[in-house]
Amino acid sequence: MATVNQEFQSAPMGRRIVIRMVVVLVVTLVGASVSMAVAFNARPSRATFETKMVATVAPLCGLFIVIPVALFQRSRIARFRIDENCLVLGRKRYPLGGLVAVAPDPNILRWAFRKRGNGGLGAIQGRYWSKRVGTFEAFMTDPEKAVVLRWPDRVVAVSPSDPEFFIYSVRSATGPK
């Protein structure tokens, strides 16, 4: 068993995340458009210019919230590493000793229910449950490139940009399996 110190780039945003981002942006822009139409079509005696401007700008503030949140979520898992034979995902450390299996699984999120976390605004991160896998933690940007690491007491899913190299590095850190 060799000591491995390697950093991995997370996969580019997958279709699921891109679709969710587009839907959120479209809903925000439609809300802003409806608000502007209502504000400017109101009778002049009922709405002042300031009221119309607030009604116009308020929904656009959603964009100033959504975009930074998405970028922040993406940056939290943009990179992860194996450091002294521990998988390091942000502040969480998972010792690779005792690892039972590591394998690609692009269907990890199929029929998986989110217990807590982010379901796709910039990234997929949090605790999930599925009948097939049980409870697992996900740190992904593209479920199609998911790699699942299994210990006797926990399961972690990540999505590196190069799944084969990541699996090779994990197996080098844990010894032959």
RODREN-631745 format. One record per residue (C-alpha): x, y, z; residue in three letters; residue number from 1. Coordinates in steps of 0.05 Angstrom, whole numbers. Each point is the difference from the previous one (the first is absolute). Layout:
RODREN-631745
X / Y / Z / ALA / NUM
...
end
This chain:
RODREN-631745
0 / 0 / 0 / MET / 1
30 / 65 / -23 / ALA / 2
-12 / 68 / 30 / THR / 3
-39 / 41 / -50 / VAL / 4
-5 / 76 / -2 / ASN / 5
-40 / 21 / -60 / GLN / 6
-49 / 56 / -18 / GLU / 7
-59 / -13 / -46 / PHE / 8
-42 / 48 / -40 / GLN / 9
-75 / -10 / 5 / SER / 10
-36 / -17 / -65 / ALA / 11
-31 / 58 / -40 / PRO / 12
-73 / 14 / 17 / MET / 13
-43 / -55 / -26 / GLY / 14
-67 / 3 / -35 / ARG / 15
-40 / -5 / 64 / ARG / 16
34 / 61 / 31 / ILE / 17
-2 / 41 / -63 / VAL / 18
-75 / -13 / -9 / ILE / 19
-13 / 19 / 72 / ARG / 20
40 / 64 / -7 / MET / 21
-37 / 20 / -64 / VAL / 22
-68 / -14 / 31 / VAL / 23
16 / 43 / 61 / VAL / 24
25 / 57 / -43 / LEU / 25
-61 / -3 / -46 / VAL / 26
-48 / -1 / 59 / VAL / 27
36 / 59 / 31 / THR / 28
-2 / 40 / -66 / LEU / 29
-73 / -17 / -12 / VAL / 30
-17 / 23 / 71 / GLY / 31
37 / 65 / -13 / ALA / 32
-36 / 10 / -66 / SER / 33
-69 / -13 / 31 / VAL / 34
16 / 47 / 57 / SER / 35
22 / 55 / -47 / MET / 36
-62 / -9 / -43 / ALA / 37
-46 / 4 / 61 / VAL / 38
37 / 59 / 29 / ALA / 39
-2 / 42 / -64 / PHE / 40
-71 / -18 / -18 / ASN / 41
-28 / 21 / 67 / ALA / 42
-41 / 63 / 3 / ARG / 43
42 / 62 / 12 / PRO / 44
-41 / 21 / 60 / SER / 45
15 / -66 / 37 / ARG / 46
74 / -8 / -13 / ALA / 47
55 / 52 / 6 / THR / 48
62 / -2 / -42 / PHE / 49
40 / -26 / 60 / GLU / 50
-50 / -57 / 10 / THR / 51
6 / -19 / -73 / LYS / 52
76 / 0 / 4 / MET / 53
0 / -43 / 63 / VAL / 54
-48 / -49 / -33 / ALA / 55
46 / -2 / -61 / THR / 56
66 / -8 / 36 / VAL / 57
-21 / -47 / 56 / ALA / 58
-7 / -63 / -43 / PRO / 59
66 / 15 / -34 / LEU / 60
32 / -5 / 68 / CYS / 61
-13 / -74 / -5 / GLY / 62
54 / -4 / -53 / LEU / 63
49 / 34 / 48 / PHE / 64
-15 / -57 / 48 / ILE / 65
-5 / -60 / -47 / VAL / 66
63 / 12 / -40 / ILE / 67
48 / 8 / 60 / PRO / 68
-31 / -59 / 36 / VAL / 69
10 / -44 / -61 / ALA / 70
72 / 22 / -9 / LEU / 71
13 / -10 / 74 / PHE / 72
-29 / -71 / -1 / GLN / 73
41 / -17 / -62 / ARG / 74
64 / 27 / 31 / SER / 75
-9 / -42 / 63 / ARG / 76
10 / -64 / -39 / ILE / 77
38 / 25 / -60 / ALA / 78
62 / -36 / 26 / ARG / 79
11 / -56 / 48 / PHE / 80
62 / -40 / 18 / ARG / 81
31 / -62 / 29 / ILE / 82
47 / 24 / 55 / ASP / 83
40 / -51 / 39 / GLU / 84
-49 / -54 / -21 / ASN / 85
-62 / 39 / 22 / CYS / 86
-52 / 25 / -48 / LEU / 87
-8 / 74 / 15 / VAL / 88
-65 / 33 / -22 / LEU / 89
-1 / 71 / 26 / GLY / 90
4 / -7 / 76 / ARG / 91
-19 / -73 / 1 / LYS / 92
53 / -54 / 1 / ARG / 93
-13 / -73 / -16 / TYR / 94
58 / -47 / 16 / PRO / 95
8 / -49 / -58 / LEU / 96
22 / -55 / 47 / GLY / 97
-56 / -51 / 5 / GLY / 98
-29 / 19 / -68 / LEU / 99
-41 / -59 / -26 / VAL / 100
-11 / 20 / -72 / ALA / 101
9 / 57 / -49 / VAL / 102
-37 / -2 / -66 / ALA / 103
-33 / 46 / -51 / PRO / 104
-76 / 5 / 7 / ASP / 105
-35 / 50 / -46 / PRO / 106
-67 / -22 / 28 / ASN / 107
15 / 17 / 73 / ILE / 108
-53 / 55 / 2 / LEU / 109
-54 / -40 / -35 / ARG / 110
-59 / -4 / 49 / TRP / 111
44 / 31 / 54 / ALA / 112
-35 / 47 / 48 / PHE / 113
35 / 60 / 30 / ARG / 114
0 / 1 / 76 / LYS / 115
37 / 66 / 3 / ARG / 116
45 / 42 / -42 / GLY / 117
1 / 31 / -69 / ASN / 118
-34 / -38 / -56 / GLY / 119
31 / 34 / -60 / GLY / 120
7 / 75 / 4 / LEU / 121
73 / 3 / -21 / GLY / 122
16 / -68 / 29 / ALA / 123
-31 / -62 / 31 / ILE / 124
22 / -3 / 72 / GLN / 125
-32 / -31 / 61 / GLY / 126
-27 / -63 / 31 / ARG / 127
-44 / -45 / -43 / TYR / 128
-37 / -66 / 8 / TRP / 129
-19 / -52 / -51 / SER / 130
-27 / -70 / 7 / LYS / 131
58 / -28 / -41 / ARG / 132
58 / 34 / 36 / VAL / 133
-29 / 23 / 67 / GLY / 134
24 / 65 / 30 / THR / 135
58 / 34 / -35 / PHE / 136
34 / 67 / -6 / GLU / 137
6 / 33 / -68 / ALA / 138
52 / 51 / -23 / PHE / 139
-13 / 4 / -74 / MET / 140
-4 / 46 / -60 / THR / 141
-17 / -54 / -51 / ASP / 142
-37 / -63 / 21 / PRO / 143
20 / -33 / -66 / GLU / 144
72 / -2 / 25 / LYS / 145
-16 / -22 / 70 / ALA / 146
48 / -45 / 38 / VAL / 147
-26 / -34 / 62 / VAL / 148
45 / -16 / 59 / LEU / 149
-26 / -51 / 49 / ARG / 150
22 / -12 / 71 / TRP / 151
-34 / -49 / 48 / PRO / 152
-37 / 58 / 34 / ASP / 153
-7 / 54 / -54 / ARG / 154
-4 / 14 / -74 / VAL / 155
27 / 62 / -35 / VAL / 156
-12 / 21 / -73 / ALA / 157
45 / 49 / -37 / VAL / 158
6 / 21 / -73 / SER / 159
72 / 10 / -21 / PRO / 160
15 / 25 / -70 / SER / 161
41 / -63 / -13 / ASP / 162
-35 / -58 / 37 / PRO / 163
50 / -54 / -22 / GLU / 164
60 / 39 / 27 / PHE / 165
-37 / 14 / 64 / PHE / 166
-17 / -74 / 9 / ILE / 167
73 / -18 / -14 / TYR / 168
24 / 51 / 51 / SER / 169
-49 / -25 / 54 / VAL / 170
21 / -72 / -13 / ARG / 171
74 / 21 / 5 / SER / 172
-14 / 33 / 67 / ALA / 173
-38 / -60 / 28 / THR / 174
42 / -56 / -27 / GLY / 175
-20 / -55 / -49 / PRO / 176
-74 / -16 / -2 / LYS / 177
end
